[in-house]
Amino acid sequence: MNDWYPIARTWVAHPQSPQIGGALELYADADPSVPVAPGQAITLTLAVTPTGGAYRTYGYLLDDFLGQAARMVRHRGMSHLANGRYATYASDAEPRTVSCLLKIKDDAQEGAVLLPRVVVGLVPTQGDRLISSAAISDAGFRVRRHWLPGQSLNVHPGGQAALPAGHTQAPGLRFMGVSLAQHGAVTCLPDGSVTYQADPVHLGYDRFELAFEDEMGHRVWSEVTVYIGDFGASPGAVVGYG
């Protein structure tokens, strides 16, 4: 599954017969390190692998991770149970892989987080009670209508650095202004350039944010990290304007 990104993995074993167990792996076709946008579709794949010949090994995806930000479009091979779980199972020691499709809602809140949780359980022999793992989550997705990379500046105490006009590649976004910095003064000119004036007595880090807006009026922020001082023996620790 080289084209898929691992999201979560969990496993379970019979407490008296540890050779009987099962594992569940959850993958996605979207990179969890990159924000997802409203309207974007994500395919999740659950791979259930039994070991030791249990009667059935169940894989569950809890539906509460969808919240108000996403909806399930399709879940072939999975049942949606009354307890809020999408479920599938493998039997006769044969692994099973199923996929479901979810979609980020068009009105999803900026910054909303989707963190899938999974459970794996086994029934050793027919009629036995389910033995299950805890609910596990690892990687997830953050909703961003637009994603802008951060930037950095390196200045001397009391020094000045500027982000020139057009400093951020933001197609379809309009530059609105800047936030305040804690240890320096930030100004912006009508051409879109931004200047940071460092406090002459401060050494270390500072930060401020650039504000943009799309055609629908949604506000987008991009952070600028400022290092005030001399890196000395650590050149290249921050690369940016200045």
C-alpha positions in Angstrom: 0.0 0.0 0.0 2.7 2.4 -1.0 0.2 5.0 -2.2 -1.5 5.1 1.3 -0.7 6.9 4.5 -0.8 5.0 7.8 -3.3 6.6 10.2 -3.6 4.1 13.1 -2.8 0.5 14.1 -4.1 -1.6 17.0 -4.1 -5.3 18.0 -5.7 -7.7 20.4 -4.8 -11.1 21.8 -6.7 -13.8 23.8 -5.7 -13.4 27.4 -5.4 -17.2 27.9 -4.2 -18.1 24.4 -2.0 -15.3 23.2 -1.4 -17.1 19.9 -5.0 -16.2 19.0 -5.3 -12.5 18.1 -5.8 -9.9 15.4 -4.6 -6.6 14.1 -6.3 -3.7 12.5 -4.5 -1.1 10.3 -6.1 2.1 9.1 -4.8 3.9 6.0 -5.9 7.0 4.1 -5.3 8.3 0.6 -4.7 11.8 2.0 -1.5 12.8 3.8 -2.3 13.7 7.4 0.6 16.1 7.5 -1.2 18.3 5.0 -4.4 20.2 5.8 -7.6 19.1 4.0 -10.1 21.5 2.4 -13.9 21.8 2.6 -15.4 19.7 -0.2 -12.4 17.3 -0.3 -13.0 13.5 -0.3 -10.9 11.1 1.7 -10.8 7.3 1.4 -10.1 5.3 4.5 -9.0 1.7 4.2 -9.3 -0.8 7.1 -7.2 -4.0 7.0 -8.2 -6.6 9.5 -5.6 -9.5 9.9 -6.5 -12.5 12.2 -3.9 -14.7 13.7 -4.3 -18.1 15.4 -7.6 -19.1 13.8 -10.2 -17.1 15.8 -13.8 -17.7 14.7 -14.1 -14.0 13.8 -11.9 -10.9 14.1 -13.8 -7.6 14.0 -12.5 -4.2 12.9 -14.3 -1.0 14.0 -14.1 2.6 13.0 -15.8 4.9 15.5 -18.1 7.5 13.7 -17.7 10.2 16.3 -14.5 11.5 14.6 -16.7 12.9 11.8 -18.3 15.5 14.1 -19.8 18.5 12.3 -16.9 18.7 9.9 -17.4 15.6 7.6 -19.9 13.0 6.5 -19.7 9.4 5.5 -20.5 9.1 1.8 -20.0 5.4 1.3 -18.9 2.4 3.5 -19.2 -0.7 1.3 -18.4 -3.9 3.2 -19.0 -2.1 6.6 -22.1 -2.0 8.7 -23.0 1.1 10.6 -24.0 -0.1 14.1 -26.4 1.5 16.5 -23.5 2.1 18.9 -21.8 4.5 16.5 -19.3 2.1 14.9 -18.6 1.2 11.3 -17.8 -2.5 11.5 -16.4 -5.3 9.4 -14.9 -8.7 10.2 -12.6 -11.4 8.9 -13.1 -15.1 9.5 -11.4 -18.5 9.0 -8.0 -16.9 9.4 -8.5 -14.9 6.2 -7.5 -11.2 6.2 -10.1 -8.6 5.1 -9.7 -5.1 3.6 -12.5 -2.7 3.1 -12.7 1.0 2.3 -15.0 3.9 3.0 -15.4 7.4 1.6 -15.9 10.5 3.6 -16.2 14.1 2.5 -15.3 17.3 4.3 -18.4 19.5 4.5 -18.4 22.7 2.6 -19.2 24.6 5.7 -16.7 22.8 7.9 -15.2 25.1 10.6 -11.7 26.4 9.9 -9.3 24.5 12.0 -11.6 21.5 12.7 -9.8 18.3 13.5 -10.8 14.8 12.3 -9.0 12.1 14.5 -10.2 8.6 13.5 -10.4 6.0 16.3 -10.3 2.3 15.7 -10.9 -0.9 17.7 -10.1 -4.5 16.9 -11.8 -7.4 18.6 -12.0 -11.2 18.3 -14.5 -14.0 19.1 -12.3 -17.1 19.7 -15.0 -19.6 18.9 -18.6 -19.3 17.9 -20.8 -18.2 20.9 -17.9 -16.7 22.8 -17.9 -13.1 24.0 -16.0 -10.4 22.1 -12.5 -9.7 23.4 -11.5 -6.2 22.2 -8.7 -3.6 22.3 -9.0 -0.1 23.5 -10.0 2.6 21.1 -6.8 3.8 19.4 -6.1 7.0 17.5 -2.8 8.4 16.1 -2.8 10.6 13.0 -5.7 12.8 11.9 -6.7 15.6 9.6 -7.0 19.4 10.1 -9.4 21.4 8.0 -8.0 24.5 6.3 -9.6 26.3 3.4 -6.2 27.5 2.4 -2.8 26.5 3.5 0.0 29.0 3.7 3.6 28.1 4.8 5.2 30.0 7.6 8.1 32.3 7.1 11.1 33.5 9.2 13.2 36.5 9.8 16.7 36.9 11.3 17.6 40.3 12.7 20.0 41.9 15.2 18.7 43.6 18.3 17.3 46.9 17.3 17.6 45.9 13.7 15.0 45.8 10.9 13.9 43.3 8.3 11.3 43.4 5.6 9.0 41.1 3.7 8.7 42.6 0.3 5.5 43.0 -1.6 4.3 39.6 -2.9 6.1 37.9 0.0 3.5 35.1 0.3 2.3 33.0 -2.6 -1.5 33.1 -2.0 -3.5 32.7 -5.2 -7.0 33.9 -4.7 -6.3 35.5 -1.4 -6.1 39.2 -0.5 -3.6 40.5 2.0 -5.4 42.2 4.8 -2.7 43.1 7.4 -0.6 41.9 10.3 -1.0 41.1 14.0 1.1 42.7 16.7 4.5 41.3 17.8 5.4 41.0 21.4 9.0 42.2 21.2 9.0 44.5 18.1 7.0 46.8 15.9 5.3 45.5 12.7 4.1 47.9 10.0 2.8 47.2 6.5 2.7 49.6 3.5 0.0 49.9 0.8 2.0 47.8 -1.6 1.8 44.8 0.7 5.3 44.9 2.1 5.8 44.3 5.8 8.6 45.6 8.1 9.6 44.3 11.5 11.6 46.6 13.8 13.2 44.7 16.6 13.3 45.8 20.2 17.0 46.8 21.0 17.1 45.0 24.3 15.4 41.7 23.4 17.3 38.5 22.4 15.5 35.4 21.3 12.4 34.6 19.4 9.3 36.7 18.5 6.4 36.1 16.2 3.6 37.8 14.3 0.9 36.7 11.8 -0.1 37.8 8.3 -3.8 38.0 7.6 -5.4 37.1 4.3 -9.0 36.8 3.1 -10.6 34.7 0.3 -13.5 35.8 -1.9 -16.0 34.3 0.6 -14.6 36.4 3.5 -12.9 33.5 5.2 -9.8 34.7 7.1 -6.5 32.8 6.7 -3.3 33.3 8.8 0.3 32.7 8.1 2.9 32.9 10.9 6.2 34.7 10.8 8.9 33.6 13.2 11.6 36.1 14.1 14.9 35.4 15.7 16.6 38.4 17.3 20.3 37.9 17.9 23.3 36.1 16.3 23.2 32.4 15.6 27.0 32.2 16.0 27.9 28.5 15.7 24.4 27.6 14.4 24.2 29.1 10.9 21.2 28.1 8.8 19.0 27.3 11.8 16.4 29.8 10.4 16.3 30.6 6.7 14.3 33.6 5.6 14.4 37.3 4.8 16.5 39.7 6.8 
